[in-house]
């Protein structure tokens, strides 16, 4: 009897040792690794393209003669913008339009202070033998950069290439709308003569 009891205790002891050995072999799982935050990519810097300086620039401006203050401002604007549009459409030059009237002295200073800007100065006058709006003349002056040397002077007449009927008011005077059209034609004529003087191709774009 004691022999059986001893055998049972021995078996239990062996089982306990075996279980403890098995538990010792179990590997403890390491804790999960903490995720390392990835640095957010920095935005690529925007590369600003440097504006290439134009090889040739025209500045078109008007000089309002104090003697002819009765000539409407829109007439100056019409001839100035027409001249600029023609220079722009028939050359590769950059064309700027002055936003105010300038004097000849100011035009000279602008030409001298520029490396590649030719200054075109326009002015409106009346025919010496007339004081009618339809006899307005467009005088133009071209100054070269740096030296402000006069490259070209000229005069465009409103009735030089008149086409179609003349639109008149009941008072017998030519209408303002038609005058503006003629002034635009005079401005375009001045631009064409400037381009011809500078030997720049005048083929429309």
C-alpha positions in Angstrom: 0.0 0.0 0.0 2.7 2.4 0.9 4.5 1.3 -2.2 1.6 2.3 -4.4 1.2 5.6 -2.7 4.9 6.3 -3.2 4.5 5.5 -6.9 1.6 7.8 -7.3 3.4 10.7 -5.6 6.4 10.1 -7.8 4.3 10.1 -10.9 2.7 13.4 -9.9 6.1 14.9 -9.1 7.4 13.9 -12.6 4.4 15.3 -14.3 4.8 18.6 -12.4 8.5 18.8 -13.4 7.6 18.1 -17.0 4.9 20.8 -17.1 7.3 23.3 -15.5 9.9 22.5 -18.2 7.4 22.9 -21.0 6.3 26.3 -19.7 10.0 27.3 -19.5 10.5 26.6 -23.1 7.7 29.0 -24.1 9.2 32.2 -25.6 7.7 35.4 -24.4 6.5 37.5 -27.4 8.2 40.9 -27.5 5.9 43.9 -27.4 4.9 45.3 -30.8 7.4 47.8 -32.2 6.4 51.5 -32.0 5.9 52.8 -35.5 8.5 55.4 -36.5 6.8 58.5 -38.0 7.9 59.1 -41.5 8.9 62.7 -42.3 6.4 64.4 -44.6 8.0 65.3 -47.9 8.7 69.0 -48.3 7.0 70.7 -51.3 9.3 71.3 -54.2 10.3 74.9 -54.4 8.6 76.7 -57.3 11.2 77.9 -59.7 10.3 81.3 -61.1 11.2 81.8 -64.7 13.1 84.9 -65.3 11.5 87.1 -67.9 13.8 87.4 -70.9 14.5 91.0 -71.7 13.2 91.9 -75.1 15.7 92.9 -77.7 13.5 95.7 -79.0 10.9 97.8 -77.1 8.7 100.7 -78.3 7.2 103.2 -75.9 4.4 105.1 -77.5 3.4 108.3 -75.9 1.6 111.6 -76.7 2.5 115.2 -76.2 -0.5 117.5 -75.8 0.4 120.8 -77.3 -0.9 123.6 -75.0 -1.7 125.7 -78.1 -4.3 123.1 -79.2 -6.0 122.3 -76.0 -9.4 122.2 -77.8 -8.5 118.9 -79.5 -10.4 116.2 -77.5 -8.3 113.7 -75.5 -9.9 110.7 -77.2 -8.3 111.8 -80.4 -4.8 111.5 -78.8 -5.8 108.2 -77.4 -7.1 106.9 -80.8 -3.9 107.7 -82.6 -1.6 106.5 -79.8 -3.3 103.1 -79.5 -3.5 102.6 -83.2 0.2 103.3 -83.6 1.0 100.9 -80.7 -1.3 98.2 -82.1 0.4 98.4 -85.6 3.9 98.2 -84.1 2.9 95.2 -82.0 1.2 93.3 -84.9 3.9 93.9 -87.4 7.1 93.3 -85.4 8.4 91.1 -82.6 9.1 94.1 -80.4 7.4 94.6 -77.0 5.2 97.7 -77.2 4.2 99.8 -74.2 1.8 102.7 -74.2 2.3 105.6 -71.8 -0.7 106.1 -69.5 -0.3 109.9 -69.5 0.9 112.7 -71.8 4.6 113.5 -71.6 6.7 116.4 -72.9 9.5 116.1 -75.4 12.0 116.6 -72.6 10.5 113.7 -70.7 10.6 111.6 -73.9 14.3 112.4 -74.3 15.0 111.4 -70.6 13.1 108.1 -71.1 15.1 107.3 -74.2 18.4 108.1 -72.5 17.6 105.9 -69.5 16.7 102.8 -71.6 19.0 100.2 -73.1 16.7 99.0 -75.9 13.5 101.2 -75.8 12.7 103.5 -78.7 10.4 106.3 -77.7 7.7 107.2 -80.1 6.2 110.7 -79.4 3.0 111.7 -81.1 1.3 115.1 -81.2 -1.7 116.6 -82.9 -1.8 119.9 -84.5 -4.0 121.8 -86.9 -3.1 122.7 -90.5 -1.6 126.2 -90.4 -4.2 127.3 -92.9 -7.2 125.8 -91.1 -8.7 125.3 -87.6 -11.2 122.6 -88.5 -11.1 119.2 -86.9 -10.9 117.4 -90.2 -7.6 119.2 -90.9 -5.8 117.8 -87.8 -2.3 116.5 -88.5 -0.4 113.8 -86.6 3.2 114.6 -86.0 5.5 111.8 -84.8 9.0 111.6 -83.5 11.2 108.5 -82.9 14.1 108.6 -80.4 16.7 105.9 -80.1 17.7 104.5 -76.7 20.8 105.7 -74.7 21.6 108.6 -77.0 18.0 109.9 -77.5 19.1 110.7 -81.1 16.2 111.6 -83.4 15.9 108.6 -85.8 12.8 109.8 -87.6 10.3 112.7 -87.7 7.2 112.8 -89.8 3.7 113.9 -90.3 0.5 111.9 -91.2 -2.5 113.7 -92.6 -6.0 112.5 -91.9 -7.2 112.9 -95.5 -4.1 111.3 -97.1 -5.8 108.0 -97.9 -9.5 108.8 -97.3 -11.8 106.1 -98.6 -15.5 106.1 -98.8 -17.9 108.9 -98.0 -17.2 111.5 -95.4 -19.7 111.3 -92.5 -20.8 114.7 -91.6 -23.1 116.2 -88.9 -26.1 118.4 -89.7 -23.9 121.3 -89.0 -21.6 120.4 -91.8 -18.7 119.2 -89.6 -17.2 115.8 -89.9 -18.5 113.4 -87.2 -16.3 112.6 -84.2 -16.5 108.9 -84.9 -15.2 109.3 -88.4 -12.4 111.5 -87.2 -11.3 108.9 -84.7 -11.2 106.4 -87.5 -9.0 108.7 -89.6 -6.8 109.3 -86.6 -6.3 105.6 -86.1 -5.3 105.3 -89.8 -2.8 108.2 -89.3 -1.4 106.4 -86.2 -1.0 103.2 -88.3 0.7 105.1 -91.0 3.2 106.6 -88.5 3.9 103.0 -87.2 4.5 101.7 -90.8 6.9 104.5 -91.6 8.8 103.9 -88.3 9.1 100.1 -89.1 10.3 100.9 -92.6 12.9 103.3 -91.3 14.2 100.7 -88.9 14.0 98.0 -91.7 11.7 95.8 -89.7 9.5 93.4 -91.6 5.9 94.7 -91.8 4.1 91.5 -92.6 1.0 91.2 -90.4 1.1 88.5 -87.7 
